[in-house]
């Protein structure tokens, strides 16, 4: 069974979005966002292969996948023994920025 690892980059992207939502929407909405992120990540296992390949990070072996969550994508990478959650991405941002997720390490 694979293990899910949330990278430092993923934690930072969630914190950044949390702060933005807290300041511009409401603290309740930001807390709901954070809790929902945790639930979405927990649901990746055991059916991680059922999620679509990330169309912005195409590879021959389809190791980059995403969870579609409202206006966000949760990007993850499938490795031999683990699944790395690389970060979240708001779909209204420039999709070229997703390519930086390739450089995210454990």
VENVEN-V257585 format. One record per run of one state. SS is the DSSP state (h for helix, s for strand, l for the rest). FROM is the first residue (numbers start at 1). TO is the last residue. Records with the same first field share a line. If there is no record, write none. Layout:
SS->FROM-TO ; FROM-TO
This chain:
l->1-2 ; 7-7 ; 25-26 ; 43-47 ; 51-52 ; 54-63 ; 70-71 ; 79-81 ; 91-94 ; 104-106
s->3-6 ; 53-53 ; 64-69 ; 72-78 ; 82-90
h->8-24 ; 27-42 ; 48-50 ; 95-103
